[in-house]
Amino acid sequence: MDPESWAGSVNLNTPAAELLRRLAAALPKTGEFTITVFGSAPIQITIDSALVSADVDVFSDFEGLAELVERAGLGENKATFSIQVSSEINFRVGPRWKDRAKRTRIGNCTFVLPHPIDILIAKLSRLEEKDIRAFEIVRAKTGHPTEAELIAELQMAVDLFRPSFAEEQGHDMAENCRRLWPLLYGREIDPRKEIIAPALAKRKAGYGQGGPDHKQELRDALR
């Protein structure tokens, strides 16, 4: 897959981008800031400006961001269309996402917009109706991800298929793949055979002899 071929172009004349402009204007005028945008907003900004998004999800190393958003009247308690400040840990995705993200500068802030494939993979953890709609919109606009592309990327992100911790809200990537595949590709999929097992086999081959116990790792992943 050549990710650049369907990454879209940055359109700053969208509702989400306008909210980012307001956020950039509220930042301190000294210093440099980097803020990553995830959720549906990057798809609205790069693929389909008509995509409806209830809010704009962001994270940053700037510790004062959440407080600043509230002071600027951009938080969910003060605005209908708001900025939701989260942690990078909420962006559940594969290891390649930073290499193919787009970056756009507004004032003294660089906004990082993950590639559509990474936005979609992150949505697979939850896969609500709006997340399925995002898959459909990206496919309709770009023809991607193809089935082979999505399988390859999910193999790279195989650790997302591990069971949730007991303390967190459960998610089932394998079950969500089974739900999504007939809608996007018109067939059933067995995630264990087509995604998890091949990925762990590649990992085992990369380690060679004497590496971690991938047979046990595979058994754990297939539970």
Residue pairs with C-beta under 8 A, 6 or more apart in sequence:
1 117
1 144
1 145
1 146
1 149
1 152
1 153
3 100
3 115
3 117
4 100
6 116
6 142
6 143
6 144
7 46
7 100
7 102
7 115
7 116
8 46
8 47
8 116
8 141
8 142
9 46
10 17
10 45
10 46
10 102
10 104
10 113
11 17
11 45
11 46
11 49
12 18
12 20
12 21
12 45
12 104
12 106
13 49
14 44
14 45
14 49
15 44
15 53
15 81
16 37
16 41
16 44
16 45
16 53
16 56
17 45
19 56
19 74
19 81
19 82
19 83
20 35
20 37
20 56
20 106
20 111
21 106
22 72
22 74
23 35
23 58
23 69
23 72
23 74
23 83
23 109
24 106
24 107
24 108
24 109
24 111
25 107
26 68
26 69
26 71
26 72
26 74
27 33
27 68
27 107
27 108
27 109
29 108
30 108
31 108
32 108
32 109
32 110
33 60
33 62
33 108
33 109
33 110
34 60
34 61
34 62
34 109
34 110
34 112
35 58
35 59
35 60
35 62
35 65
35 109
35 110
35 111
35 112
36 58
36 59
36 60
36 88
36 91
36 101
36 111
36 112
36 114
37 45
37 56
37 57
37 58
37 111
37 112
37 113
37 114
38 57
38 58
38 59
38 86
38 90
38 91
38 114
38 119
38 122
39 53
39 55
39 56
39 57
39 84
39 119
40 51
40 52
40 53
40 119
40 130
40 134
41 53
41 56
41 57
42 113
42 114
42 116
42 119
43 51
43 116
43 119
43 134
43 137
43 138
44 50
44 51
44 53
45 113
46 102
46 113
46 116
47 116
47 137
47 138
47 141
47 142
48 137
48 138
48 141
51 134
51 137
54 81
55 76
55 81
55 82
55 83
55 84
56 81
56 82
56 83
56 84
57 84
57 86
57 90
58 65
58 83
58 84
58 85
58 86
59 85
59 86
59 87
59 88
59 90
59 91
60 85
62 68
65 85
66 75
66 85
69 75
69 83
69 85
70 77
70 78
73 79
74 82
74 83
75 82
75 83
75 85
76 82
76 83
76 84
91 97
91 114
91 122
92 121
92 122
92 125
92 160
93 114
93 118
93 121
93 122
93 157
93 160
94 118
94 121
94 153
94 154
94 156
94 157
94 160
95 156
95 157
96 118
96 153
96 156
97 114
97 115
97 118
98 112
100 114
100 115
100 117
100 118
101 112
101 113
101 114
101 115
101 118
102 112
102 113
102 115
103 110
103 111
103 112
103 113
104 110
104 111
104 113
105 111
114 122
116 138
116 142
116 144
117 144
117 145
117 149
117 150
117 153
119 134
120 134
120 135
120 138
120 145
120 150
121 153
121 154
121 157
121 160
123 131
123 134
123 135
124 131
124 154
124 160
124 173
124 176
124 177
124 180
125 160
125 171
125 173
125 176
126 171
126 176
127 176
127 179
127 180
132 180
132 183
135 180
135 183
135 184
136 183
136 184
138 144
138 145
139 145
139 184
145 153
147 184
147 185
151 194
151 195
154 160
154 173
154 177
154 191
154 195
154 199
155 195
155 198
155 199
155 202
156 199
158 195
158 196
158 199
158 200
158 203
158 221
160 173
161 173
161 174
161 191
161 195
161 196
161 221
162 220
162 221
163 223
164 170
164 171
173 191
174 191
174 192
174 195
174 196
177 189
177 191
177 195
178 188
178 189
178 191
181 187
181 188
181 189
182 188
189 195
192 221
192 222
196 218
196 221
196 222
197 218
197 222
200 214
200 217
200 218
200 221
201 214
203 214
204 211
204 214
207 214
